[in-house]
Each structure stands twice: as structure tokens, then as C-alpha cells.
Amino acid sequence: MAIQGIEQVIGDLRGVSALAANRSPDPIAGQAPKVDFAEVLRSSIEQVNDVQQTSQDLQKRFEMGDENVNLHDVMISLQKASLSFQTMVQVRNKLVTAYQEVMNTQV
């Protein structure tokens, strides 16, 4: 998952949260260039999926006895896939929390 994409999502969340609480947005978040939120989210999910697919492919090749794949590479790819998935889940949790804050804001 791209670090810049995650930072952009977190910056957007901070801005929305600040607006929901009737505060001025964080100046750091306001300076970020405008990016299509849906596209950033979609590309991040695709990157996580690619990492998981690569990891599964290496794991299957190792299990089938491919001499070009060693256990070290398989374990590293499994950890990368796990970490990227956990990061995606945390970003999703932040998005849900931000959505709930916006929905609970009284007009």
C-alpha cells in the first residue's frame, strides 16, 4: 500500500473530522493536493490484493517444490501481505469512525 496514499486518506479524514467538529481544518491537511478519494482508495485496495496474490503464488510454488523459491522469500511475502491487509483494515476503521462522526453532527 502506498504510504502517500494512506497519508492522503488520513489527511482527508482529519479535514472532515475538523469540519464536523466546527473547527478549522488542520493546515497540513489543507495543503495537500486535491486527489480523487475514490481512486486513491481503489488503487490502495488493488495494491493490497496484488501483494496477497503474489504471496499466495510464492507459497504455492514453494509447496510444489520450485527450486527458485526459498522459504525466506515466502515468509517475507506472507508478512508483507499480512501487514498491508492490517493497514487497510485500520484505514477502513478510521473511515467508518469519520463517517459516524459526520452522521452524528447536528445541523
QUIVEN-V522154 format. One record per residue. SS is DSSP state (alpha for helix, beta for strand, coil for the rest). NEAR is the number of other C-alpha atoms within 12 Angstrom. D_FIRST is the distance of its C-alpha to the first C-alpha in Angstrom with 1 decimal. Layout:
# QUIVEN-V522154
ss: <SS & SS>
near: <NEAR & NEAR>
d_first: <D_FIRST & D_FIRST>
This chain:
# QUIVEN-V522154
ss: <coil & coil & alpha & alpha & alpha & alpha & alpha & alpha & alpha & alpha & alpha & alpha & alpha & alpha & alpha & alpha & alpha & alpha & alpha & alpha & coil & coil & coil & coil & coil & coil & alpha & alpha & alpha & alpha & coil & coil & coil & coil & coil & coil & alpha & alpha & alpha & alpha & alpha & alpha & alpha & alpha & alpha & alpha & alpha & alpha & alpha & alpha & alpha & alpha & alpha & alpha & alpha & alpha & alpha & alpha & alpha & alpha & alpha & alpha & alpha & coil & coil & coil & coil & coil & coil & coil & alpha & alpha & alpha & alpha & alpha & alpha & alpha & alpha & alpha & alpha & alpha & alpha & alpha & alpha & alpha & alpha & alpha & alpha & alpha & alpha & alpha & alpha & alpha & alpha & alpha & alpha & alpha & alpha & alpha & alpha & alpha & alpha & alpha & coil & coil & coil & coil>
near: <31 & 21 & 16 & 17 & 29 & 29 & 24 & 29 & 35 & 31 & 30 & 35 & 31 & 30 & 26 & 29 & 29 & 22 & 20 & 23 & 19 & 15 & 13 & 16 & 21 & 19 & 14 & 16 & 23 & 20 & 14 & 20 & 16 & 15 & 17 & 14 & 21 & 14 & 15 & 24 & 27 & 19 & 20 & 30 & 27 & 19 & 25 & 28 & 21 & 20 & 27 & 27 & 20 & 23 & 29 & 24 & 21 & 28 & 27 & 18 & 19 & 20 & 16 & 13 & 13 & 15 & 11 & 15 & 21 & 19 & 20 & 15 & 20 & 26 & 19 & 21 & 26 & 25 & 20 & 25 & 29 & 22 & 19 & 28 & 25 & 18 & 24 & 30 & 19 & 17 & 28 & 21 & 16 & 23 & 25 & 16 & 20 & 27 & 19 & 17 & 21 & 22 & 15 & 13 & 16 & 10 & 8>
d_first: <0.0 & 3.8 & 6.3 & 8.8 & 7.6 & 7.6 & 10.8 & 12.2 & 11.9 & 13.5 & 16.1 & 17.0 & 17.5 & 19.7 & 21.7 & 22.4 & 23.3 & 25.6 & 27.2 & 27.8 & 29.5 & 31.6 & 30.3 & 29.3 & 25.6 & 24.0 & 24.9 & 21.5 & 19.8 & 22.6 & 22.1 & 18.7 & 19.0 & 19.2 & 16.3 & 16.6 & 14.9 & 14.9 & 13.4 & 10.3 & 10.0 & 10.9 & 8.5 & 5.5 & 7.7 & 8.6 & 5.6 & 5.9 & 9.5 & 9.7 & 8.7 & 11.2 & 13.7 & 13.7 & 14.3 & 17.1 & 18.6 & 19.0 & 20.4 & 22.9 & 23.9 & 24.6 & 26.6 & 28.6 & 29.6 & 27.8 & 29.0 & 26.1 & 23.6 & 24.2 & 23.4 & 21.6 & 18.9 & 18.7 & 18.3 & 15.6 & 13.6 & 14.5 & 13.4 & 9.9 & 9.8 & 11.5 & 9.5 & 6.1 & 8.8 & 10.6 & 8.2 & 8.0 & 11.8 & 12.4 & 11.0 & 13.2 & 16.0 & 16.0 & 16.3 & 19.1 & 20.8 & 20.7 & 22.1 & 24.8 & 25.8 & 26.2 & 28.2 & 30.4 & 31.3 & 34.9 & 36.0>
